[in-house]
Amino acid sequence: MPFIEVKTNVKVPNHQEFLSELSALTGELLGQPESFILSVIEDDKSLYFGGTSAPAYIVRVKSVFSLGLEHNKEISKKLSEFFYNKLGTPNDRGIIFLEDPGRENCGWNGTTLVTLDI
């Protein structure tokens, strides 16, 4: 089950709208149905990046699907564009971590993804 978590020092006026758009984009980028995507926004946080508290973000994407060297570049590019458009944060004001925890380390529906073979 793909997971995307966004922390930013920018105030997001409409969480539901932001999460809906983020969830759809994440599903598209990972090739997964939106019904599998878990999205989290934590806005208006204290972030200090590059020696300044100017608008910034940190993002964590965890997925056992579709991550890899070349595809990660595309994911990073598209997410950076999304955050620039939605938060006004320049590309050099955010960090995106793309992580594959392994199917054996991802639990869902009372078991792991290895057991479910998805």
C-alpha positions, -999 to +999 in steps of 0.1 A: +000+000+000+017+032-011+020+060+015+029+096+010+035+120+039+040+157+034+053+181+061+056+217+053+058+251+069+032+264+045-004+267+056-026+246+033-061+262+032-080+232+021-066+198+034-093+177+016-087+193-018-049+190-014-050+154-002-074+145-030-051+159-057-020+144-040-036+110-037-047+110-074-012+121-085+006+095-063-016+067-076-009+078-112+029+080-106+030+046-089+006+029-113-017+020-084-054+026-079-062+056-056-080+032-033-046+019-023-030+053-016-027+067+020-019+104+019-010+126+049-005+164+051+010+181+081+011+218+074+021+250+092+050+232+108+083+246+120+108+238+092+142+253+089+160+243+057+191+257+041+196+283+068+161+298+064+125+293+074+113+302+039+086+279+025+098+243+024+087+207+026+098+172+034+081+143+017+083+106+024+069+081-002+069+045+008+058+019-017+066-017-027+054-008-062+071+010-090+101+026-073+135+024-091+164+045-103+149+060-135+112+061-123+122+078-091+135+108-111+101+111-128+083+108-095+105+134-079+100+158-108+062+155-109+059+158-071+082+188-070+060+205-097+029+197-077+044+212-045+055+243-064+020+248-078+001+240-046+025+254-019+046+279-038+078+261-028+107+262-053+122+228-062+153+235-042+132+240-010+121+205-006+134+169+000+116+139-013+125+104+002+114+075-020+116+042-001+107+006-008+102-010+027+099-045+011+067-065+010+077-084+041+078-051+060+044-038+049+014-049+069-022-046+056-055-063+064-040-083+093-010-098+074+019-087+051+020-080+014+042-111+010+013-133+022-012-115+001+011-117-030+002-082-043 
